[in-house]
Amino acid sequence: MKEETIKILIACHKPDSVYEDDVYTPIHVGRAISPYKEEMANMIGDDTGDNISVENPRYCELTAIYWGWKNLKDIDYFGLCHYRRYFQKKITNENIQELMSSCDFIVAKKVAFAQSIKTWLCGSLVSEDVYILYKVILAKCPDKKCQIDDFFMSNAIYPCNMFICKKEIFDRYAEWLFDILFTADKYLKPSSYSRLRREMGYLSEVLLALFIKLHGYVCKEMPLISNINTTQVLFSIPIHRQLKTKLAYWINKVSTIEWDYALITGMKNDGIYDELETLTIKKEDICR
């Protein structure tokens, strides 16, 4: 049997110790505009070939995902980690087939919220940006509205944009992901606040779970660790807190997606509402 190969990019934005072997490859994200080019010259950058490196302040680790999509060839599996976040199980060319034999994706263990994904996003970011993302997704996946609404009313995501999957599935995901984000980006208004300038990275964090839901893929959830050589699990939540979160979500659970009247009025005044409605009418289905 042919040994299948995997490449896991490790997103790094500043100098630090980082694991590396024939599977795990550190990549300097945002290198095109980074002040650390010399200090991080020993690793590949996301500024070669077809890339969006200059967009890293807004797209965060997505610039590594885009680079991998456009520039990595001749691999069977693709994955993404962070320089301080790895999957608990060390991935090798020897064990990847066994690990993936019963699933389509390896993802981080789900993180659950006490409110819906929509409410969580609107509370963390700008509500108008969340509305734009939602409308663009509906426009791109016109026959999936019920599933999309169910997702935005649910309360759990796979965090950190971390995953491992077959290269052909990754290509499909990346095409879907960036089509949605690049379209939404045309309507978003830039913020002067540093946290909100990373909105594309934040918004994208919910899209992996949505993609998996819409396409019916099977996931294997795996805890995260801070270093490949440690056993301490990140984001470990006590059972009593999990139950409290679950109870709060069910108490506040809603059955329909609703948007604030003031938000809709503002979007109309900004001239964006009608454009998004027109976009929805076009019904360009990328959820095939």
N, C-alpha and C positions, 0 to 999 in steps of 0.2 A: 504493500500500500504506500502510495506517495505521501511523504511528510508534507503537510500543509503549512504554509508560512503565515506569520502574523506580524504586523507592525503596530505598536502602540506608541503614539506620540504623547510626550509629557510636556504640557504647556508650561513654559517658564517665562516670566516677565522681568525678573531681576536676578542678579547673581546669588546663588545659594547652592548647597550640596544637593545633588540630584542623582538618582539611580540610573544606570545605563547598562544595557547588554545588547545582544543581537535582536531582541524583541522590543525592548523599551528604548525609545529614541527621544531624548530631550530636544525640544524645538523652541527657539527664542521667538516668542510672539510679540508682534509690534516692532520688529527689528528696524523696519524702515524709518521709524521716528524715535527709536530708543536712545537714551543717553548711555546705555551699557553695551554698546556694540563691541568695544575692545575687551571688556571683562567677560563677555559671553561669546567670544569669537570661536571657542572650541566646540560649539554646537551648531546645528543647522538653523537657518532662520526661515521665517514665513514670508520673506520678501523676495523669493526667487520664483521663476516660472510664472504661472498664472496665480495671482495672489491679491488679497485685500489687506495687506499688512498695515497700511496707513490708517485703516479703520479700527485698529485694535482698541483704542480708548473707548469706543462705543460697542464694538462687537466682542471684546474680551477673547476668551479661548476659541471663539468661533473662527478666528483667523487661522488657527491651526487646523480646525476641521475643514475649512475651505481649501487650505493648502494641500492637505492630505487627499481630498477629493480630486483636485485638479492635477496633482503631481505625482502621487504614489501609484506605481504600476506593478504588475507581476507579484501581487500578494493575494492571499486567499482570505485573510481576515484583517479588519482595521479596528483600532480602538483608540480611545483618548483617556488620559489621566492628567493629573496636575502634579506639580513638583512637591506638593505637600499632601496629596490625596491619591491613594492607590487602591486597587481592589485587594481584598484580604488575601485572596489566593494568587500566588505568583503565577503568571501566565508564561508558558513556554511553547515552542514549536512542537514539543513532544506531547503536551497535555491538552492542547487547544481543541483537538477533535473530540476527545472524551468530554471535555467541559461543555462543548456546544452540541453534543449529540442529541440532547432532549430540549433544546431551546433555540430561538433565533437571535436573542439578545442576552448578553450579560449586562446588568445595570446595577446602579447603587440601590441599596434598600430604600423603599419608599419613605418619603417624609410626608406626614399628614398634618393638616391644619385644622384649627377649630372653626374655620369658616370655609366657604367655597373657594375654589381656585380664582374665580372672578373677583370675589370680595377681597381675597388676599392680594391679588395683583393690584387692584384699584387702591388698596390701602398702602401698598408699598411703593407704587409708582404713580404716574399721572393717569387718571381715569380715562382721559381722552385717548391716550396711547393704547390702553387696553381695548377700548372700543374699536379703534382702528384695526388692531391686530385681529380681533374677533370678526369684523366685517370682511377683512381680506381673506381670512380662512374660509368663511362662508362662500366668498366669491370663487375661491380656488377649488372648493370641495362642495359644490352646490347640492349634491344628493346625499350629503352626510350631516344635514343640519341637526337631526335628532341626536346623533352620536356626539356631535360637537357641543351642543347645548348640555347634554348629560355630563360631558367631560368638564365644562366650565362650572357646572353646579356640583361636581364632585370635589374631593378635598385632599387628594394625594398626588405627588409627582415623584419622578426619579431625579434626584438633585445633581447639580454640578456639571451637567452636560457630559457625564461620563458613561461610556458604553463600549461594548465589543460586539461585533457582528461580522457576517460574511461580507466581502467587499462588494458584491452585487447589491446586497441590501443596503449597505452604507451609501453606495452611489445613488440609489433610489431615495434614501432619506435625505442626503445632502441636496439633491435637486429639488425636492419638495420643500425642505427647510429654507433654502436661500431664495427660492422663488417667492415664498410668503414674506420673508423678512425684507427682501429688496423692494417688493411692492409696497409693504407697509411703510418702509422708510421714506417713500416719496411723500407721504402725508404727515409724518411726524414733525413736530416743531422742536428744534434743539433747545435744551435747557442750559442755563448758566451754572447750575449746581453740579459739582463733580460726580456725586452719586448718581444723579439722574442722567448724566451723559453716558452711562453704561446701560441705558435702557434696553438696547438690542440684546445684550448678554442676559439681562434679567428676563426679558420677554421670552427668549428662546428656551429658557430652562423648563418651561411647561410643555414645549412642543414635542420633545422626545416621547413623553408619555402619550400625547395625543396621536402622534404618528403610529405608535405601537397599537393603540386602541383601534384606530380607523382601519388598519390593515390586518388586524387579527394575529399579530405576531406573539409568540410565546417567549416569556422572559424568565431568566434566572436571576433573582436578586442576590446581591453579595454585599456584605459590610465593607466599609472603607477604613483604611488605616493611613496614618500620616507618613509612614516610611515603609519601604518594601521589606525592611528587616525588623519591624516591630510587630507586636501583636495587639497593641491597644487600639480598640475600635473607636472610630469617630462617630459623633452624633448618636450615641447610644442613649435611648430614652427609657426611663423606668416604666414599668407596667402601669403604675398608678397614674402617671402623667399621660400615657397613651389612652387609658380609659377615660380620663378627664377630657382629653381632646376629642375623642370619639363622641362622648356625650354632648359636649358643647356643639359639635357639628350637627348632630341629629336634632338638637333643640332648635337650632337656627336654620335648618335645611329648608331650601325653597324649591318649588317645583317648576318655575319658569324663569327664563333669563329676562331681567328688566334693567333698563338703563335710566339714570336720573334725568328728569325733565330739563334741568339746567344744563346738563352735559349736552343733550341733543340740541338745545337752543344755541348753545355756544358753538357747536360744530356747524350748525346752519349759518350762523353769523360769520364764521371763518371760511365759509364756502367749501368745506370738506364733506359735509353730510351728503349733499347731492352727488358729489363725485363718487363717494363710496357706494351709494345706491346704484349708480350707473354701472360701477364695477361689478356689483352683485348680479345685475341683469345679464351681463355678458356670459356668465356661467362657464368659466374656463376650468374644466374639471382636471385637476392634477392628482386626484385620489384614486386613479385607476388601479 
